Amino acid sequence: MAVINAALRRAHGQPQGAHEVSSDDLALAIRQTYDGMMVAIPAPHWAVFQTMAPAVLAEVLRELAASVRLSKYRKHPRGPKKKPPARSA
């Protein structure tokens, strides 16, 4: 997740306020997509990533991150807490 978040920051800039990315939503999307990708794309097609130089892999990740719609994974901050009702004795 740290690598993904770093690639997103590099591609889109540092998110602020309402544009912050929810790691939970992003992890859920990855988990839901992963199994299907493993079925649809055979293992030999993934081998290219094992032999990539780190700088080349970083560039590929930045290019992929640039196409991510951050609004889809926006944090939904909790509203202010309500005060508990006064206890009656």
Sequence and secondary structure as in RCSB ss.txt:
>XXXX:A:sequence
MAVINAALRRAHGQPQGAHEVSSDDLALAIRQTYDGMMVAIPAPHWAVFQTMAPAVLAEVLRELAASVRLSKYRK
HPRGPKKKPPARSA
>XXXX:A:secstr
 HHHHHHHHHHH    GGG B HHHHHHHHHHHHHHHHHHS GGGTGGGTSS HHHHHHHHHHHHHT  GGGGB 
              
